[in-house]
Amino acid sequence: MLERSPNVVSIQRCPDYDPARVRSAVRRLLEPWGGMKAFVRPGMRVLLKPNLIVPRPKEAAVTTHPEVVRAVALEAIDAGARPVVGDSPAFSSALGVASTCGILGVARELGIEMVDLGHKRRRRAMPPDSPFRRIAFGADALEADAIINLPKVKTHVQMEMSLSVKNMFGCVAGKQKAFFHFRNGEDKVRFGRMLVAVARFLQPALSIADAIVALERDGPTGGDPREVGLLLASPDPVALDRVALEVFGVDPSTVPVMRAAREMGYGVQDLDAIRIAGEALDSVRLSDYVQIPEPNAINFTLPRVIRSVWKQIVLLLRARRAARD
């Protein structure tokens, strides 16, 4: 058993989202550390942070699957913790997205709270190497005793891949995300430094990546679902991302977040320094994962933001209508 060793990445196979199989896979995934009790203690308020980017059904593989959230929540409850589920989509509502993808239903079934991290916010000073001096975070993220990060593995048309470090950006409150895109222009490395600064500041206790069905081609909100059948976990989101890139055959030098993390001295990227638990790395590598042909610039023009806001309003109204029906 390892005492929350950050240099370990655990990999487990899980063929589909059958609740019993996902729960069993999550338990095996956490065995190297002795289970969930290595990360949470009785009475702790634990924020489960899935990817809730836009209102899409779970089959679209755009958001973290509700059965992964269920399995992790049950493990936290069994360890005596009090989990809540939360995110802050840039142009939508966490409740609307969670309703559409099924996570809200899971939260209600388990009797746990669902929060929108954009509603209550607290500004915090950032370290000198952060591109921004102050960032407003969701209060529930700052006040949680621990954060369990639950990213969806997918391509990203601006940042190559959306993984563990990128997923922590959802703890930044609401529309501030669009502002960061404006300010960063086409400088992807600077934007990557901001993403790393956010993850490092919040220090998730554990990251568990949903790659049972990943997303390839035009992610993070489009693209095609790709059955992969894997879950990955680590206390170090950078180490997890490095191993995930190896699994999916993505060159880490092309991923701005990884370059920024190395420059900022955050996390472990040297594969020789990372211990793989569970499935052997060579047994799970993919040779035909499809990325986007040409990543786009990250700058948001005003017309683009207006169009995006309008699109998300329409999607949100549809989601609310569906939730009422």
N, C-alpha and C positions, 0 to 999 in steps of 0.2 A: 504494500500500500504506500502511496506517495502523498506526502503532506502538501497538497496543492502545488506540486512542482510545476512551475510555469513553462518548463522546457519539454513538456509532454503534450503530444497531440494524440487523442484517441480516435480511432476510426472503426465504425461498425456498419455492417450491412443491414439493410432493412428493405425488403422488396417492394413494399407498398405502404399505404397509410391505414392499414387495419389497426384499430386502437390497441389491441393486445400485442401485436407485433411491434408497434412503435414504442409502447411502454417497456417491453422486454429489451428492445434495442437501446433505449435511453439508459436503462439500468446497467446493461453491459458496458455502455459507453463511459459511465462514471466509475466503473469498478477500479481502474488504476489508482483513483484517489480515495477509495473506500466508500463511494456513493455520494449522494447529495449532501450528506451531513458534513462533508469536508468544506462545503462552500456556504452553508447557511446554518443558523442555530435556532433553537426554539424561541418563538416570540418575535423573530426578525421580520420586518416588513420588506418584502423582496419584490422589486420591480421586474417583471418579465417583459422584455423589450423586443417584440416581433417586428418584422418589416410590414408596415401598413401604408404603402405608398399611394395607391389609388383603389377605388372601389371596383374590384374585379372578383369573379368567383374563384374559389380555391383551385379549380381545374386549370386556370390560366397560369398557375405557377409564378405569379407576380408577387404574391404575399407569402409570408410564412404559413405553412399549413396548420389548420386548427388542431389536428391530432398531435402535432409536435408540441404545441402550446399546452394541450391537455396533459400529455405525458410528463412534461417538465413541471407543470403546476402540481400534479399529483405527487411527484417526487418531493417537491418543496413542502407540500402539506404533510407528507409522511415524516419529514424531517422536523416538523414542528413550526415551520415558518408560516407567514401570512402573505401569500403572493397576491399581487395586483398586476393587471396587464395594462400597458400604456404605450403610446407613440404620439407623434405630432406631425401628421402629413402636412406638406407645404401648402397644398391648395385643396384640402378636403378636411373631413372630420374623422377623427380616430374611430368614433362610434359608428359612423356611416360605413367606413371601410371594413371595420370588424364585423358589422352586420352582414355585409355582402359576402365576405370570404368565409364566414362561419365561426370566427373567433369569439364574437360577442355571444353567440349561442353556447359555446363551451364555457365561457366565463360565467354565464347565468346558471348553467347546469351545475357547476362546481361551487356556486355561491361566492365567487370572488369578484372584486371590484374591477371595473374597466374605466381607465382614466384617459383624458386627452391632455397630453403634456404641453399643449399650447394654451391652455386656459389659465393656469396659474404659473407665473414665470418669475424667476429671480436672476438678476444680473450678477455675474461673477468676473473678477479680474483674472486674466489669463497670464501664463508665464511669458517672459520676454521673447521666446522663439515662436510664439503663436502669431500668425498674420494679423489677428485682431486683439485689441487690448481687453475688451470686455465682450462677453457673450451672454445672452439671455437663455437660460435653460428652463425646462419644465420643472416646477417646484417639486413634483413627485419624484423626479429623477434625483434631485439633490438631496431630498429628505429620506430616500429609501436607505435601509440599512445595507442592502446589497442589490446589485443589478445583474440579472442573468440575460445576456444578449442572445437573441434568437434570429440571426440573419437568414435570409433566403439566398442560396447561391445562384447568381445570375450574371449575365453580361450587362455592361453599362455603356451606352453609346457615347458618354463623355469621359468616363474614368476607367474604361476597359472592363473592370469587374466590380460587382457590388458584393462585398463579403462582410466580415465581422467588424473591421474598423469603420467602414462606410456606414454600416447599420446604426452605429451610435450617433450619427448625425441627426437621427430622429428625436433625440433628446433636446435638440435645439428648438426653441419655441417658434412654431408656425412660420409666418411670412418672412422672418429674419433669414430663412434659407435663401429666398429669392434675392434678398439684399446681398448676401455673400456671393451669389453667382454674379450679380452686377459688379461688385467690387473686384472680383478676381479676374474678370475679363477672360482672356484665353490662356492664362497662366495656370495650367493644370497642376504643376508641382506646388505652387502657392496654395491652391485649393486643397491639394493633398495634405499640405502641412496643417491647414486648418482642421481637416478631418482627423488627423493624428492628434492634434492638440486637444480636440474634444474627447476622443477616446481615452487619451492619457489622463485628462482631468477627471473624468467620471470613473475610470478604473473598474470596468465590469469584473465581477468576481469570477464569472464563467461565461464562455461563449459556446453555444451549440448551434452548428450550421445545418440547415435543412437542405440536403442535396438528395433526398429520396426521389423527388422530381425537381430537377434544376431548370434553368431557363437559358436557352442559347439564342444566338443571332441578336435581334434588335431589342435587348433589355434596356432599362429595367422595367418598362411598362408594356412593351410589346414583346416580340420574339415568340419562340416556340418552346413548349414544354419538352423536356428531355428526361426520360427515365434513367436514373443513375443508381438509385438504391443504396445511398450512403448517408450516414450522419457523422459529423466530425465535432470534436469538443476539445477545448483547452482553456486554462485560465489566462493564457496569453493570446489576445486576438490577432496579433501580428504573426505569431508562430502558426496559428490555425490557418490564417490566410495564405501563408507561405506554402503550407502543405496542400491546401486546397488548390492553389495554382499549379502545383506539381501534379496533382491528381488529374486536373483538367487540361494539362498540357499548355499552360499559359506562361509565357516568359515573364518573370517578375520585374525585369528591367523595363517592361513596357507599361507597368501599372504605377501611376503617379503616387498612390498611397504608399506603396512599398518603398519607392525611392525616398519619399518624405520621411517615413519611419526610420530608415537607415540613417539619413542625415541628422535626424533629431535624437538618435540613440534610443529609440523606443522599441522594445520587443526583440524577439530572436528570429533571425531569418536564415541563419546558416543551418542547412539541413543536417550537417554533421553534429550540430549541437542540439538537435531536436530528437527526442526519443519518440518513436511511433509505437503506440500501444494498440492492441486489437488486430485489425487486418494489416497485413504487410503492404507497404506502399506500392511495390511492384505488382501486386495482385489487383489493385484497384485503379491503376492509371488508365485514362481514356486516350485513345489515339485519334478520335474523330469528332471531338467537341467543336462546335462551330461558333466562333466569335463574330462580332460585327466586322464588316470589311474595312471600314474607315471610321475611326472615332470622330465625333463632332466636337467643336469648340464648346466650352462650358459657359460662355457669356450669354446672358439672357437680355435680349432687347426688350424695350417696353412693349411693342406690339406682340412679341412672343409671350411675354408674361400675361398680358391681357387675354390673349387667346387661350392660354393654359388655364388661367383662373376661370374663364367662362366655361371651358370644357369640364373642369372639375366641379363647377357648380351644377352643371347638367347631370354629371354622373352622381353627385351627391344627392340631388333631388330624386333621381331614379332609385338610388339605394334606400332612401328614407321611405319612398313609396312602397318599395318591395318589402321593407321591414314591417310596414303597417298591414300589408295584405296577408 
